Amino acid sequence: MTTVILTYAAYILISLCLTVWVAKTLHKSGRLFLIDAFHGDEDRADAVNHLLVVGFYLINIGFILLFLARGEKPTEVVGAIEYSATKLGVVTLVLGAMHFFNMFNFDKMRRKGNRHTPPPLPRT
């Protein structure tokens, strides 16, 4: 039973750390895309960026917790390592997919915003 509890704790801790790291990266870098998409309106860009991060956390933490019960419980150390590696691999793939989903949406928002903006006047 101790092996299972330690494995679950390690899986949750590492998964949450990965989620926080990806969310912070998206929040920091995504801000520039959103400011561009909202034509320099930093308040709106920051508000949307914050909402995207909250949604990212909710989806990923929900997935991490629901995915915990999947698979056979490890009974030995080697099984616990394999169990954790498999779980963390899936979580990493899901985080990567969420990252590309967010990047796609940022780019889509930026392109949509730029489509309605007249081209800049040449400098004289």
C-alpha positions as CSV (number, residue, x, y, z in Angstrom):
1,M,0.0,0.0,0.0
2,T,2.9,2.4,0.7
3,T,4.2,1.9,-2.8
4,V,0.9,3.0,-4.3
5,I,0.6,6.0,-2.1
6,L,4.1,7.2,-2.8
7,T,3.6,6.6,-6.5
8,Y,0.4,8.6,-6.5
9,A,2.0,11.4,-4.6
10,A,4.9,11.6,-6.9
11,Y,2.7,11.5,-10.0
12,I,0.4,14.3,-8.7
13,L,3.4,16.4,-7.6
14,I,5.3,16.1,-10.8
15,S,2.2,16.6,-12.9
16,L,1.2,19.7,-11.1
17,C,4.7,21.1,-11.3
18,L,4.7,20.5,-15.1
19,T,1.3,22.1,-15.4
20,V,2.3,25.2,-13.5
21,W,5.5,25.6,-15.6
22,V,3.7,25.3,-18.9
23,A,0.9,27.7,-17.7
24,K,3.5,30.3,-16.6
25,T,5.3,30.0,-19.9
26,L,2.0,30.4,-21.9
27,H,1.0,33.3,-19.7
28,K,4.2,35.2,-20.1
29,S,4.8,34.6,-23.8
30,G,1.1,34.6,-24.9
31,R,0.7,38.1,-23.6
32,L,2.6,39.6,-26.6
33,F,0.3,37.7,-29.0
34,L,-2.8,39.0,-27.2
35,I,-1.6,42.6,-27.1
36,D,-1.0,42.4,-30.8
37,A,-4.4,40.8,-31.4
38,F,-6.2,43.5,-29.3
39,H,-4.3,46.3,-31.0
40,G,-2.3,47.4,-28.0
41,D,-5.1,47.1,-25.5
42,E,-3.0,45.7,-22.6
43,D,-5.9,45.6,-20.1
44,R,-8.0,43.4,-22.4
45,A,-5.1,41.3,-23.4
46,D,-4.2,40.7,-19.8
47,A,-7.8,39.8,-18.9
48,V,-8.1,37.3,-21.7
49,N,-4.6,35.9,-20.9
50,H,-5.6,35.4,-17.3
51,L,-8.9,33.6,-18.3
52,L,-6.9,31.3,-20.6
53,V,-4.6,30.4,-17.8
54,V,-7.5,29.6,-15.4
55,G,-9.1,27.4,-18.1
56,F,-5.7,25.7,-18.7
57,Y,-5.3,24.9,-15.0
58,L,-8.9,23.6,-14.7
59,I,-8.7,21.3,-17.7
60,N,-5.2,19.9,-16.9
61,I,-5.7,19.5,-13.2
62,G,-9.0,17.8,-13.8
63,F,-7.4,15.5,-16.3
64,I,-4.4,14.7,-13.9
65,L,-6.8,13.8,-11.1
66,L,-9.2,11.7,-13.2
67,F,-6.3,9.9,-14.9
68,L,-4.8,8.9,-11.5
69,A,-7.2,5.9,-11.1
70,R,-6.4,4.5,-14.6
71,G,-4.2,1.4,-14.8
72,E,-3.1,-1.3,-12.4
73,K,-1.8,-0.1,-9.1
74,P,1.9,-0.7,-8.7
75,T,3.0,-3.2,-6.0
76,E,6.8,-3.0,-6.4
77,V,9.3,-0.3,-7.1
78,V,9.9,-1.2,-10.8
79,G,6.2,-1.3,-11.4
80,A,5.8,2.1,-9.7
81,I,8.5,3.6,-11.9
82,E,6.9,2.2,-15.0
83,Y,3.4,3.3,-13.8
84,S,4.7,6.9,-13.1
85,A,6.6,7.1,-16.3
86,T,3.5,6.1,-18.3
87,K,1.2,8.5,-16.5
88,L,3.7,11.4,-16.7
89,G,4.2,10.6,-20.4
90,V,0.5,10.9,-21.1
91,V,0.2,14.1,-19.0
92,T,3.1,15.6,-20.9
93,L,1.5,14.8,-24.2
94,V,-1.8,16.4,-23.0
95,L,0.1,19.5,-21.8
96,G,1.8,19.7,-25.2
97,A,-1.5,19.4,-27.0
98,M,-3.0,22.1,-24.8
99,H,0.0,24.3,-25.5
100,F,-0.4,23.9,-29.3
101,F,-4.2,24.5,-28.9
102,N,-3.5,27.7,-27.1
103,M,-0.8,28.8,-29.6
104,F,-3.3,28.1,-32.5
105,N,-5.9,30.2,-30.8
106,F,-3.5,33.1,-30.0
107,D,-2.4,33.1,-33.7
108,K,-6.0,33.0,-34.9
109,M,-6.9,35.9,-32.6
110,R,-3.9,37.9,-33.8
111,R,-4.6,37.3,-37.4
112,K,-8.3,38.1,-37.0
113,G,-7.3,41.4,-35.2
114,N,-4.8,42.3,-37.8
115,R,-7.2,41.6,-40.7
116,H,-9.3,44.5,-39.6
117,T,-6.4,46.9,-39.1
118,P,-5.4,49.2,-41.9
119,P,-1.7,48.9,-42.8
120,P,0.6,51.3,-41.1
121,L,1.5,54.5,-42.9
122,P,5.0,54.8,-44.2
123,R,7.3,56.9,-42.1
124,T,8.5,60.2,-43.6
